[in-house]
Amino acid sequence: MPSAVPAVSLRDAAFGYEGRTRVAGLTADFPAGSAVALIGPNGSGKSTLLRGVLGLADLTAGGVRVLGESPARARRWVGSLPQADTRDVELPITLRQAVTMGLYRSLGPLRPVGREGRRAVDAALEHVGLGGLAGRRFGELSGGQQQRGILARALVSDPKLLLLDEPFNGLDRENREVLLGLVRELRAEGRSVIVSTHDLEIARETCTHVLLLSSGHSDDAPGHPAAFGPLDEALTLEAVAHAFQDATVELDHHTVTTSRETE
Ligand SMILES: Nc1ncnc2c1ncn2[C@@H]1O[C@H](COP(=O)(O)OP(=O)(O)OP(=O)(O)O)[C@@H](O)[C@H]1O
């Protein structure tokens, strides 16, 4: 059921690590049931914002509420798919065991999983189209299958909000289509999604809103928002050009090379 409580509410929020702000000036309400694309150049703070929503990066200024709670309290209801290069995929376990690990956050690692838990694992595997591979060793799956397996691990605890950090990077066409379909399904089920991506087409195909982030003007300056709003309003060439200074981006099949304004 749609809820009036925003999935994420940011009030002049800033996030960083060890006292150093990496992304700042964030004010936005991500509506419940929306899919928000986080778009910005490397280092603009997309992952840091996602970690802030998870309570894993420090809030260095302003306020953040996640599903109406503090990030720590909301954690139980938030699933996340971290960036591929930060995942540990060498675990000597089966796909089923990897997905079962997603239950531990709500159950605790020492509680038995039980019939309901096993059913949830089966459902999550079916959801990502890997029902037939449950007994396979995780490390033997293809990169795209591993990614879908990690998504199943994020889905198994029935999250209300799902954070996907560049989930389409390095995916072949087939896995990309599966993942795109999944994001649409998750929304149809009433879940909120935040997806960071460099791919504007993906944002167009799956998202309702966009938050464009711009890099700081120097290495030390934090990233900051360039635009936020419903996709059709906020994802304009002008806003993209502002966010991606000195970069080449593609929008509606046009390649746009933007350049930093002279200061
Ligand atoms: N764990 C960390 N500790 C300290 N600094 C970090 C940490 N993670 C990221 N940073 C720094 O924070 C800044 C923003 O990085 P972040 O990964 O959030 O950007 P991004 O927009 O997600 O980039 P990319 O598109 O390359 O993934 C960078 O300067 C980065 O070096």
The ligand as an SDF file (V2000), in Angstrom:
LIG
                    3D

 31 33  0  0  0  0  0  0  0  0999 V2000
   35.3150    4.4300    2.7590 N   0  0  0  0  0  0  0  0  0  0  0  0
   35.7840    5.6380    2.3850 C   0  0  0  0  0  0  0  0  0  0  0  0
   36.6170    6.3230    3.2010 N   0  0  0  0  0  0  0  0  0  0  0  0
   37.0870    7.5520    2.8590 C   0  0  0  0  0  0  0  0  0  0  0  0
   36.7790    8.1720    1.6840 N   0  0  0  0  0  0  0  0  0  0  0  0
   35.9610    7.5300    0.8390 C   0  0  0  0  0  0  0  0  0  0  0  0
   35.4160    6.2300    1.1380 C   0  0  0  0  0  0  0  0  0  0  0  0
   34.6210    5.8540    0.0970 N   0  0  0  0  0  0  0  0  0  0  0  0
   34.6670    6.8550   -0.7990 C   0  0  0  0  0  0  0  0  0  0  0  0
   35.4600    7.8570   -0.3520 N   0  0  0  0  0  0  0  0  0  0  0  0
   35.7400    9.1390   -1.0610 C   0  0  0  0  0  0  0  0  0  0  0  0
   34.5120    9.8490   -1.1550 O   0  0  0  0  0  0  0  0  0  0  0  0
   34.4180   10.5340   -2.4160 C   0  0  0  0  0  0  0  0  0  0  0  0
   33.1130   10.1330   -3.1120 C   0  0  0  0  0  0  0  0  0  0  0  0
   33.2110    8.7570   -3.4760 O   0  0  0  0  0  0  0  0  0  0  0  0
   31.9670    7.8790   -3.9010 P   0  0  0  0  0  0  0  0  0  0  0  0
   32.4530    6.4750   -4.0260 O   0  0  0  0  0  0  0  0  0  0  0  0
   30.8330    8.1510   -2.9910 O   0  0  0  0  0  0  0  0  0  0  0  0
   31.6490    8.4920   -5.3430 O   0  0  0  0  0  0  0  0  0  0  0  0
   30.7800    7.8770   -6.5260 P   0  0  0  0  0  0  0  0  0  0  0  0
   30.0000    9.0040   -7.1000 O   0  0  0  0  0  0  0  0  0  0  0  0
   30.0160    6.7040   -6.0230 O   0  0  0  0  0  0  0  0  0  0  0  0
   31.9230    7.4350   -7.5230 O   0  0  0  0  0  0  0  0  0  0  0  0
   31.9520    6.2230   -8.5840 P   0  0  0  0  0  0  0  0  0  0  0  0
   31.0260    6.6040   -9.6890 O   0  0  0  0  0  0  0  0  0  0  0  0
   33.3790    6.2110   -9.0170 O   0  0  0  0  0  0  0  0  0  0  0  0
   31.5510    4.9810   -7.8480 O   0  0  0  0  0  0  0  0  0  0  0  0
   35.6630   10.1560   -3.2040 C   0  0  0  0  0  0  0  0  0  0  0  0
   36.5850   11.2290   -3.0690 O   0  0  0  0  0  0  0  0  0  0  0  0
   36.1820    8.9250   -2.5030 C   0  0  0  0  0  0  0  0  0  0  0  0
   37.5920    8.8500   -2.5840 O   0  0  0  0  0  0  0  0  0  0  0  0
  1  2  1  0
  2  3  1  0
  2  7  2  0
  3  4  2  0
  4  5  1  0
  5  6  2  0
  6  7  1  0
  6 10  1  0
  7  8  1  0
  8  9  2  0
  9 10  1  0
 10 11  1  0
 11 12  1  0
 11 30  1  0
 12 13  1  0
 13 14  1  0
 13 28  1  0
 14 15  1  0
 15 16  1  0
 16 17  2  0
 16 18  1  0
 16 19  1  0
 19 20  1  0
 20 21  2  0
 20 22  1  0
 20 23  1  0
 23 24  1  0
 24 25  2  0
 24 26  1  0
 24 27  1  0
 28 29  1  0
 28 30  1  0
 30 31  1  0
M  END
$$$$
